[in-house]
Amino acid sequence: MNTIKYMDYIGSVSFSAEDEVFYGKIEYINDLITFESDNAHDLKKAFEESVDDYIAFCKEKGVNPDKPFKGSFNVRLKPALHKKAIQKAVQQGMSLNKFIETTLEKELQE
């Protein structure tokens, strides 16, 4: 999937050859907000305007624009990788959850 970013928002981007248009939607929000353009430069502008309009709308309505995340998810690993992860966690005196959280934080530092 191709994406673009503006502030803390991600937009998915696709192209319709039949319609000759780029289109996308803002990801990970509670609503369906789309944008489109016939060229890449204006698509970015349309995405940014959609984000700005969505934030303003949410502020006006007094709602949180971001989709809430509960902080837990299932991860499926190859058994050998699962074993290595739990071994490394134990060696570092951590639970597997803490090891994965720490590893993700390290990997996602900007």
Residue frames as a rotation matrix with the C-alpha (Angstrom) as fourth column:
MET 1
0.586 0.811 0.000 0.00
0.811 -0.586 0.000 0.00
0.000 0.000 -1.000 0.00
ASN 2
-0.445 -0.654 0.612 1.27
0.607 -0.722 -0.331 3.45
0.658 0.224 0.719 -0.86
THR 3
0.428 0.564 -0.706 0.86
0.902 -0.314 0.296 6.06
-0.055 -0.764 -0.643 1.84
ILE 4
-0.185 -0.454 0.871 1.36
0.248 -0.880 -0.406 9.73
0.951 0.141 0.276 2.54
LYS 5
-0.075 0.072 -0.995 1.73
0.995 0.074 -0.070 11.44
0.069 -0.995 -0.077 5.91
TYR 6
-0.213 0.045 0.976 0.61
0.057 -0.997 0.058 14.79
0.975 0.068 0.210 7.26
MET 7
0.082 0.084 0.993 0.98
-0.943 -0.315 0.104 15.67
0.321 -0.945 0.054 10.92
ASP 8
-0.646 -0.295 0.703 0.23
-0.580 0.789 -0.202 12.36
-0.496 -0.539 -0.681 12.69
TYR 9
0.411 0.889 0.202 -2.17
-0.425 0.383 -0.820 11.13
-0.806 0.251 0.535 9.99
ILE 10
-0.758 -0.575 0.309 -1.56
-0.064 0.536 0.842 8.51
-0.649 0.618 -0.443 7.33
GLY 11
0.282 0.826 -0.488 -3.41
-0.744 -0.132 -0.655 8.43
-0.605 0.547 0.578 4.04
SER 12
-0.131 -0.247 0.960 -3.62
0.407 0.870 0.280 5.38
-0.904 0.427 -0.014 1.82
VAL 13
-0.063 0.029 -0.998 -3.13
-0.740 -0.672 0.027 6.11
-0.670 0.740 0.063 -1.88
SER 14
-0.131 0.079 0.988 -4.34
0.515 0.857 -0.001 4.17
-0.847 0.508 -0.153 -4.91
PHE 15
-0.664 -0.073 -0.745 -4.68
-0.545 -0.634 0.548 4.85
-0.512 0.770 0.381 -8.63
SER 16
0.239 0.772 0.589 -7.62
0.224 0.546 -0.807 4.04
-0.945 0.325 -0.042 -10.87
ALA 17
-0.821 -0.562 0.101 -6.38
0.186 -0.097 0.978 3.61
-0.540 0.821 0.184 -14.45
GLU 18
-0.326 0.790 0.520 -9.97
0.942 0.229 0.244 3.44
0.074 0.569 -0.819 -15.67
ASP 19
0.727 0.657 -0.199 -10.89
0.681 -0.726 0.094 6.80
-0.083 -0.204 -0.976 -14.11
GLU 20
0.027 -0.853 0.521 -7.37
0.639 -0.386 -0.665 8.22
0.768 0.351 0.535 -14.40
VAL 21
0.480 0.197 0.855 -7.50
-0.462 -0.772 0.437 9.45
0.746 -0.604 -0.280 -10.82
PHE 22
-0.698 -0.619 -0.361 -5.47
0.137 0.380 -0.915 9.06
0.703 -0.688 -0.180 -7.64
TYR 23
0.353 0.832 0.429 -7.61
-0.440 -0.257 0.861 8.48
0.826 -0.492 0.275 -4.56
GLY 24
-0.636 -0.562 -0.529 -7.23
0.213 0.532 -0.820 7.57
0.742 -0.634 -0.219 -0.94
LYS 25
0.623 0.780 0.054 -8.60
0.128 -0.169 0.977 7.73
0.772 -0.602 -0.205 2.56
ILE 26
-0.095 -0.582 0.807 -7.38
-0.848 -0.377 -0.372 8.83
0.521 -0.720 -0.458 5.95
GLU 27
-0.025 -0.012 -1.000 -6.41
0.148 0.989 -0.015 5.69
0.989 -0.149 -0.023 7.87
TYR 28
-0.491 -0.247 -0.835 -6.94
0.745 0.377 -0.550 4.86
0.451 -0.893 -0.001 11.55
ILE 29
-0.894 0.369 0.253 -9.73
-0.442 -0.819 -0.366 7.31
0.072 -0.439 0.896 12.30
ASN 30
-0.645 0.698 0.311 -13.33
0.145 0.512 -0.847 6.66
-0.750 -0.501 -0.431 13.37
ASP 31
0.427 0.809 -0.404 -14.85
-0.238 -0.331 -0.913 8.03
-0.873 0.486 0.052 10.15
LEU 32
0.111 -0.337 0.935 -14.48
0.889 0.455 0.058 7.48
-0.445 0.825 0.350 6.43
ILE 33
0.586 -0.050 -0.808 -12.74
-0.216 -0.972 -0.096 10.52
-0.781 0.231 -0.581 4.94
THR 34
0.325 -0.414 0.850 -11.59
0.840 0.539 -0.059 10.24
-0.434 0.733 0.524 1.33
PHE 35
0.274 -0.298 -0.914 -9.66
-0.354 -0.915 0.192 12.47
-0.894 0.271 -0.357 -1.06
GLU 36
0.347 -0.168 0.923 -8.75
0.768 0.615 -0.177 12.38
-0.538 0.770 0.343 -4.75
SER 37
0.305 -0.287 -0.908 -6.98
-0.464 -0.878 0.121 14.19
-0.832 0.384 -0.401 -7.56
ASP 38
0.995 0.042 0.088 -5.84
0.059 0.461 -0.885 13.67
-0.078 0.886 0.457 -11.13
ASN 39
0.348 -0.938 0.009 -2.19
-0.064 -0.033 -0.997 14.32
0.936 0.346 -0.071 -10.21
ALA 40
0.098 -0.398 -0.912 0.16
0.820 0.551 -0.153 13.51
0.563 -0.733 0.381 -7.36
HIS 41
-0.857 -0.462 0.230 0.90
0.283 -0.794 -0.538 17.10
0.431 -0.396 0.811 -6.34
ASP 42
-0.392 0.794 0.466 -2.77
-0.684 -0.590 0.430 17.97
0.616 -0.150 0.773 -5.90
LEU 43
0.345 0.470 -0.813 -3.46
0.179 0.817 0.548 14.63
0.921 -0.335 0.197 -4.21
LYS 44
-0.482 -0.595 -0.643 -1.10
0.775 0.053 -0.629 15.57
0.409 -0.802 0.436 -1.40
LYS 45
-0.925 0.186 0.333 -2.82
-0.252 -0.953 -0.169 18.94
0.286 -0.240 0.928 -1.09
ALA 46
0.004 0.990 -0.142 -6.27
-0.524 0.123 0.843 17.27
0.852 0.071 0.519 -1.07
PHE 47
0.109 -0.051 -0.993 -5.11
0.617 0.786 0.028 14.87
0.779 -0.616 0.117 1.65
GLU 48
-0.819 -0.501 -0.280 -3.79
0.533 -0.482 -0.696 17.70
0.213 -0.719 0.661 3.83
GLU 49
-0.684 0.649 0.333 -7.01
-0.580 -0.761 0.291 19.69
0.442 0.006 0.897 3.36
SER 50
0.209 0.768 -0.605 -9.06
-0.128 0.635 0.762 16.60
0.969 -0.082 0.231 4.26
VAL 51
-0.246 -0.384 -0.890 -7.05
0.822 0.404 -0.401 16.14
0.513 -0.830 0.216 7.46
ASP 52
-0.986 -0.147 0.084 -7.40
0.093 -0.883 -0.460 19.81
0.142 -0.445 0.884 8.39
ASP 53
-0.350 0.931 0.102 -11.15
-0.652 -0.321 0.687 19.76
0.673 0.174 0.719 7.69
TYR 54
0.201 0.409 -0.890 -11.60
0.268 0.851 0.451 16.54
0.942 -0.329 0.062 9.66
ILE 55
-0.599 -0.490 -0.633 -9.72
0.745 -0.053 -0.665 17.90
0.292 -0.870 0.397 12.69
ALA 56
-0.924 0.298 0.241 -11.79
-0.328 -0.940 -0.096 21.11
0.198 -0.168 0.966 12.58
PHE 57
-0.046 0.953 -0.301 -15.02
-0.444 0.250 0.860 19.09
0.895 0.173 0.412 12.30
CYS 58
0.046 0.002 -0.999 -14.08
0.644 0.765 0.031 16.91
0.764 -0.644 0.034 15.28
LYS 59
-0.887 -0.399 -0.235 -13.11
0.441 -0.574 -0.690 19.95
0.141 -0.715 0.684 17.34
GLU 60
-0.669 0.703 0.242 -16.45
-0.590 -0.700 0.402 21.58
0.452 0.126 0.883 16.53
LYS 61
0.278 0.816 -0.506 -18.35
-0.323 0.576 0.751 18.42
0.905 -0.046 0.424 17.53
GLY 62
0.214 -0.279 0.936 -16.19
-0.975 -0.111 0.190 17.83
0.050 -0.954 -0.296 20.61
VAL 63
0.972 0.097 0.214 -15.04
-0.108 0.993 0.043 14.38
-0.209 -0.064 0.976 19.55
ASN 64
0.090 -0.983 0.161 -11.61
-0.307 0.127 0.943 12.77
-0.947 -0.134 -0.291 19.41
PRO 65
0.480 0.111 -0.870 -10.47
-0.868 -0.080 -0.489 12.52
-0.124 0.991 0.058 15.75
ASP 66
-0.496 -0.802 -0.333 -8.17
-0.824 0.555 -0.111 9.58
0.274 0.219 -0.936 16.41
LYS 67
0.461 0.557 -0.691 -9.24
-0.311 0.831 0.462 5.96
0.831 0.002 0.556 16.48
PRO 68
0.400 -0.330 0.855 -8.63
-0.907 -0.007 0.421 4.61
-0.133 -0.944 -0.302 19.98
PHE 69
0.035 -0.454 -0.890 -6.23
-0.323 0.838 -0.440 1.72
0.946 0.302 -0.117 20.35
LYS 70
0.887 0.440 0.143 -6.59
-0.280 0.263 0.923 -0.56
0.368 -0.859 0.357 23.35
GLY 71
0.209 -0.904 0.372 -2.89
-0.978 -0.197 0.071 -1.42
0.009 -0.379 -0.925 23.58
SER 72
-0.243 -0.306 0.920 -3.13
-0.321 0.921 0.221 -5.13
-0.915 -0.242 -0.322 22.91
PHE 73
0.454 0.347 -0.821 -2.97
-0.891 0.148 -0.430 -7.19
-0.028 0.926 0.376 19.75
ASN 74
0.715 -0.177 0.676 -2.18
0.028 0.974 0.225 -10.73
-0.699 -0.142 0.701 18.70
VAL 75
0.163 -0.740 -0.653 1.08
-0.970 -0.241 0.030 -11.46
-0.179 0.628 -0.757 16.96
ARG 76
0.940 0.105 0.326 1.69
-0.048 0.983 -0.177 -14.66
-0.339 0.151 0.929 15.06
LEU 77
0.188 -0.960 -0.209 5.31
-0.949 -0.232 0.214 -15.75
-0.253 0.158 -0.954 14.82
LYS 78
0.278 -0.272 -0.921 7.17
-0.352 0.864 -0.361 -18.73
0.894 0.425 0.144 13.50
PRO 79
0.951 0.154 -0.268 7.74
0.163 0.487 0.858 -21.09
0.263 -0.860 0.438 16.44
ALA 80
0.163 -0.970 -0.182 11.53
0.945 0.206 -0.254 -20.72
0.284 -0.130 0.950 16.24
LEU 81
-0.417 -0.267 0.869 11.26
0.171 -0.962 -0.214 -16.91
0.893 0.059 0.447 16.41
HIS 82
0.615 0.700 0.363 8.83
-0.321 -0.198 0.926 -17.14
0.720 -0.686 0.103 19.32
LYS 83
0.767 -0.384 -0.514 11.34
0.620 0.649 0.441 -19.33
0.165 -0.657 0.736 21.16
LYS 84
-0.273 -0.927 0.257 14.21
0.817 -0.364 -0.447 -16.92
0.508 0.088 0.857 20.49
ALA 85
-0.120 0.299 0.947 12.13
-0.164 -0.947 0.278 -13.96
0.979 -0.122 0.163 21.67
ILE 86
0.873 0.481 0.074 11.13
-0.163 0.146 0.976 -15.60
0.459 -0.864 0.206 24.95
GLN 87
0.466 -0.788 -0.401 14.72
0.869 0.493 0.042 -16.74
0.164 -0.369 0.915 25.56
LYS 88
-0.434 -0.631 0.643 16.03
0.523 -0.758 -0.390 -13.19
0.734 0.167 0.659 24.98
ALA 89
0.279 0.632 0.723 13.32
-0.329 -0.644 0.691 -11.75
0.902 -0.431 0.029 27.23
VAL 90
0.938 0.058 -0.342 14.22
0.263 0.523 0.811 -14.15
0.226 -0.850 0.475 30.06
GLN 91
0.066 -0.995 -0.076 17.93
0.951 0.086 -0.296 -13.38
0.301 -0.053 0.952 29.65
GLN 92
-0.590 -0.249 0.768 17.12
0.185 -0.968 -0.172 -9.68
0.786 0.040 0.617 30.04
GLY 93
-0.881 0.229 -0.414 14.84
0.440 0.073 -0.895 -10.29
-0.175 -0.971 -0.164 33.03
MET 94
-0.685 0.661 -0.307 11.69
-0.691 -0.723 -0.015 -9.23
-0.232 0.202 0.952 31.19
SER 95
0.061 0.780 0.623 8.33
0.083 0.618 -0.782 -10.66
-0.995 0.099 -0.027 30.32
LEU 96
-0.453 -0.154 0.878 7.78
0.840 0.256 0.479 -11.38
-0.298 0.954 0.013 26.64
ASN 97
0.603 0.744 0.290 5.31
0.793 -0.599 -0.112 -8.48
0.090 0.298 -0.950 26.49
LYS 98
0.741 -0.377 -0.555 7.85
0.003 -0.825 0.565 -6.05
-0.671 -0.421 -0.610 27.97
PHE 99
-0.318 -0.895 0.313 10.57
0.336 0.202 0.920 -7.33
-0.886 0.398 0.237 25.63
ILE 100
-0.197 0.317 0.928 8.38
0.980 0.051 0.191 -6.80
0.013 0.947 -0.320 22.56
GLU 101
0.850 0.512 -0.120 7.24
0.521 -0.852 0.057 -3.36
-0.073 -0.111 -0.991 23.79
THR 102
0.408 -0.788 -0.461 10.87
-0.036 -0.518 0.855 -2.29
-0.912 -0.332 -0.240 24.38
THR 103
-0.476 -0.589 0.653 11.97
0.581 0.347 0.736 -3.67
-0.660 0.730 0.177 21.01
LEU 104
0.206 0.643 0.737 9.14
0.966 -0.253 -0.050 -1.87
0.154 0.723 -0.674 19.18
GLU 105
0.884 0.090 -0.459 9.87
0.244 -0.926 0.289 1.42
-0.399 -0.367 -0.840 20.98
LYS 106
-0.037 -0.988 -0.149 13.52
0.068 -0.151 0.986 1.15
-0.997 0.026 0.073 19.97
GLU 107
-0.502 -0.128 0.855 12.65
0.787 0.343 0.513 0.32
-0.360 0.930 -0.071 16.36
LEU 108
0.273 0.778 0.565 10.03
0.922 -0.379 0.077 3.09
0.274 0.500 -0.821 16.05
GLN 109
0.160 -0.293 -0.943 12.06
0.526 -0.783 0.333 5.96
-0.835 -0.549 0.029 17.50
GLU 110
0.725 0.153 0.672 12.00
0.672 -0.370 -0.641 8.87
0.151 0.916 -0.371 15.07
